[in-house]
Amino acid sequence: MPSIDVHDHAFPPSSATAPFYWGIDIGGTSIKCGLVDHDGHTIAFEQVPTQESEGPEAAVRRLSNLVNETEERCGVVGKVPGIGMGSPGPMDLPRGRLVAPPQLPSWWDFPIVDELSKATGRNVSFLNDANAAAYGEFWLGSGSKHSSMLLLTLGTGVGGGIIIENELVNGVNSFGSECGHILVDSAPDAQLCQWGGGRGQLEAYASATGVVAITRKRLRDVPDSQLYRYLKTENKEGDHGKDELTSKRVYDAAVAGDKLANSIIDDTARWLGIAITTLVHTVDPGSVVLGGAMNFGGDACPIGKRFLQHIRDEFRERTFPNVFEGTTISFATLGSDAGYLGAAGYARKVNS
C-alpha cells in the first residue's frame, strides 16, 4: 500500500483519513513503527534498532517517546486510539506477555502489553508477527478480495497466519496458525526442524534453513554442482573455511542453470504443495499467499514463476477439482511492510 507523501504538507495530510493507528513490528535486530490512517496509508514510518541486550523496559521507553514525538509532529494527537504490535513467539496473548522468543532472550516472560499501554496511554493489541503479516496481506495485499486467507512466510523459518471469515486464528495456547510446524513427512529419517520443532515438519523442508540443510546433504553425491564451492572446506593446516551456502545462492545457481539447484527448488515446491493441501482441507480459505524473502525471484523471475506453478500443480494432484478451482495461490505483495501494516490493521479492527 503506498504511503502518503508527508513532506512539505500540513499534518495530517488532507488525503489522510482519521482515526490513525500505530503498527509496531518487533524483530530481533530492528523494530518497524508505522503510523497508518483508517484506509491503510502510512503517514509516518520509523525503523529503530531493537537493542535486545538493553532489555524490554528500555525498548518500551524508546517506543513511547517515538509515539509521542511522531504524533505531535504529524498533528494527530488525540486521534490515535490504539496500537497494534506483532512480535515473535512463543507468547501468551491473553496475558499480553512475551514467553520465550529465541530472538529476544533478554525479553522472556515480559508483560509487554501492559507496559507499553501504561507508557503510551493507549490500548495495545498483541499478535504473533506472522499473524500480523497475514493480516496485512488480508487487509491491503494479496488477500484483500477474500474473507478468509492463509499466509505462509518463507524465511529463516516458516511462519503462518490463518484468517477465517475476517477473524485471526490465534489458538488456545497462542500457538494458532503455526503452519511451519505441521507434519509433511512421517519417515523415520525425515528432516529435522532446526528451530525448536520436530522431525518431518514443513519448516525442515520449505525454510531457508531447511533448503540449505537439504542442499548440503545432496551435494555429497553431486560434486560437479556449482553450489559445491560454497561448502565448508578444510585446508592443509586443518582449519575450516566459512560455509557460504545460502538459499539465495541456491536461487542464483538455479538461474544459471544448475541442475541440482533447480531440483531442490522443485522439491521445495512439492513439499509446500503437500502442506497447502492439508491446510486447505482443514480450513478451506479460498486464498493462499506466500510471503517471506525466500520466493526464488517471485513473479519477476522465471524460476519464481515455475516454483509457484509447481506448488499449484502439486495441490491440483492432491485436492478435489472444485477446491482447486476455488483456491488462489499467489505471492505476497506487501513485502517487509506487511508486519507493521497488519498490526495497525488489527488495532483498527479491535478499536472500531
N, C-alpha and C positions, 0 to 999 in steps of 0.2 A: 504494500500500500504506500503510495508516495507521501512524503512529508509535505506539510505546508511550509513554504519559504518564510521563515520568521525574521529574516534580515531586512532592516530598513523599513519595518512596518510597525504600526502601533500594536500593542498587545491587549487582549488576544487578537490574533489576525481576524479580519472581518469575515473570512470564509470559514473560520472555526465554529464548531457547534458545541455549546456548553450542554451539560456539565463535562468536566475533564476527569481523567483517571490516570493514576500512575501505574506503569507496568515495570516491575523490577525482576530481572533475570539473574540469579546468583550463580556464578561459576567458580571453579577452583582458582582461577587466576584473575578474573575480572567480573564486574557487576555492571549489567546494562540497565539503564534507567531511562524510560521514555514517558513523557507526558503526552497523553493521547486524548483527542477530543471524542465526542459521542459517536461520530461517524468513522472513527478509526484513523484519523490523520494525526501524525506525530507533529507536535508543535515545538517540542524541545527534547533533546537527547543528550545523555552523558554516559560515557563508559569509564568507570573508575577501577583502579586496582582493588582486588579483594583483600590483599594483605592479610591472608589467612592466619599467619602466626601471631598477629596482634589481637586475635580473638574477636568474637561476635559483638561484644559490647562496643568496641571501637568502631566496628562497621556500622552498627546502628546509629551511633553519633554522627558519623560521616554522612549516612543516608538521610538522616533527619535534617542536617544542615543543607544538604543538596536540595531536598524537597522544598524547604522554606525559602531558600535563596532563589530557586528557579521560579517558583510560583509568584514571588514578589516581582521578579524581573519580567515575567510574562503577563503580569496584571491579572492573574486568575485566583488571587487569594479569596477564599470563601466559596470557590466554585469547583472544588475538588473533593468529592465526598468519600473517595475510597482509594486504596492502594491494593493492587494485585501483586503477589510475589511468588515466583516459581523458584524452586530450589531442588538440588539433587537429594535423593533419598538414601537410605531409609528415613522415614519421617513419621510423625504421629499427627495426622491432620486434625482430628477433633481437639487435641490439646494444644495445637499450634507449635509443636516442638520439632526441631531437628533431632534425629535419633543418633545415627551413626554414618553420615555421608563420608565415603572414603576420601573425597577431595578436600574435605574440611575437618581434619581431625581435631583441631582446637575448638570446634563449634559443637561437639557432640552434646546431646541432651540439653540443648539451649532453648528456652521459651521465646523464640524469635518473634512470634506474632504479638504476644503481649508487650514485649519490649519495644518493638517498632511502633506499635499502636500508641503506647504511652509517650514515646518520644515525638511523634508527629501529630497526635490528637486525631488520628484517622482510623476508620475501620480498615483492617488488613485482611484480605482474602488470601489464603495459603493453598498452594497446589504444587504437585510434582512438576519438575522442569519439563519433562517430556509431555505431560498433560497440558502444560502452558503452551508449548509449541503446537500441540494438536488443536488447542482452542484458537490459536492464532490463525492456523490454516483453515479452520472451520468458519471463523468469523470473516476473514478477509482474503483468504488464499484459495487453494485448490479445492477445498471442500465447501466453499461458500454457497453453492447451489443445492446443498443437501441438508437434511435434518439430522442425519447420522453420518459418522465418519470414523475410519480407523487410520491412525498415523503410525508408521514405523520410522524411527530415526536411525540411520545407519552411520555410525561414527566409531569411536573407540569401542563402544559397546553398542547394543541395540536397545533404544528406548521405544516406548509405545504410549499411545494415547487413544482412548476409545470414547466416542460421544454417541449416545443413543437418544434420539428424539430431543436434541438440544441439551442433554444432561451429560456431564462427565462421569465416567465410571471410576470412582476413587477407591472403592472397596472397604470392607470392614476393618482390615488391618493396614489401611493406607497403602496397599500394595496392588490396587486395581490397575489394570491396563499395562502391567509389566510384561509386555509381549515378548521381550527378548529372552525371557526365561521359560517359554513354552517348549515342550519336548518335540523335536523333529526327527530324532534318530535314537532308536531303542537298542542299538547294537551294543554288546559289552565293551567294545573298543571304540565307541563313539568319541568324538572330540570333546574335550573338557573345557567348559566355560572358565575363562581366566578371571572373571570379575565377580566371584562370590556365588556363582550358581553351580549347577551340577553337570553331569555328563550328558551329552546329546541335546543340549538346549540351543535354540536358534542363535543366540549370541556367539556361540562357538563356531558358527558356520557363516554368518552374514554380517559380522562386525569387522572393522579394520583389523582388530587384534586377531580375530579368527582367520581372516583371509591370509594374514601374514604367517600364522602358525601352519595352516594347510599348505601354503606355498613352500615354506621351509621344508616340510616333510616330503612333499612331492619332488623337490629339487634333488633329493638324494638319487633319484633314478633318471633325472633329466639334466645332466651337467652341461649340455650344449645350449640350454636356455640362457638368454641374455640376463636373466634375473640372478643367475648363479654368482655373478661377480659382486652382488650386494651381501652375500652371506659372510658371516664372521669367519675369518681365516686365521691360521696360526703360522707365524713366521719362524725363521730358523732359531731364534732365541727363545721360542716358546711363548711369546706374547700374543695375545689375541687381538685382532683388529676389531674395529667397530662394525657391528651388524647394521647395515643401512637399508635393509629390506623393509618396505612400507607398502600399503595398499595403493598409494599414489604411484609408486614405481611399477606395481603390477599393471595399473591402468596405462601408464606410459609405454610399457613393453607391449601391451595388447595393441595399442595404436600403431606401434612399429611392426606389428605382425607376428609377435612371438606366440607360438602355438600353445605353450604351457599357460601363459598369462591369459590368453583368450579362453582356454579350457576352464581355468579357475573362475573367471568371471561368469561363464555359463553355468558352472556348478553352483556358484553363489545364487544365481537367479533361480535355479531349480529348488534349492532349499527354501528360498523366500516364497516361491510358488506353493510349496507344501505347507509352510506356516500360514500363508494368507488363506489357503483353502480351509484349514482348521479354524482360523479366526472368523472367517466369513460364515462358515457353517454354524458358528456359535452365536454371532450377534447380527449377521446379515445387514451391514451398514450401508450398502449401496455405493460407497466411495472408500477407496483405499489410497492413501497418499504416502509416498516415500520421500522422507526428508533426510537431513544429515549431510555431512561432507562427502561420504563415500557413495557417490552416484555414478561413478565411472564416466563422467562427462555430461550426464543428463541428456536433456533433449537437444543440446547443442552439438552433440558428437555422435557419430555412427555407432560407436561402442556402447554409449549410454542408451541409445535407441534400441539396440539389439538386446541389451540387458533387460530393459523394460518389456520388450516383446517376448523374451524367453520366460519371464515371470508370468505374463498373461497366458502364454501357451501352456505352461505347467498347470496354472489354475484352470484353464479350459479342460484339460485332460482329467482333472480330479473333481470337478464340480458338476452340477446339473446345468443343462443348456439355458434354462430360464434365469438361473442365478448368475451365470457368466454374462448373459446379455444385460442383466440389470445391475452389474457392478462395474464401476470405472476404477482403473488402476493408473495412477498418474504420479509424476514427480511434484514435490512441493514447490511453491513459487515465492515464499517469503524469505527464504534463506535464513541467515542467523538472526533476523529480526523477529522471527516467529515467536520466540520465547517471551520477549517483553510485550509484544503486541497482544499475545494470548493472555498474559497475566493482566494487562489493562482491560481487555475484553471481559475477562472473568469478573474483575471488580465491577465493571459496568453492569453485568448480569446480576450480581449479588446486590448491588445498590440501587437497582432500578425499581 
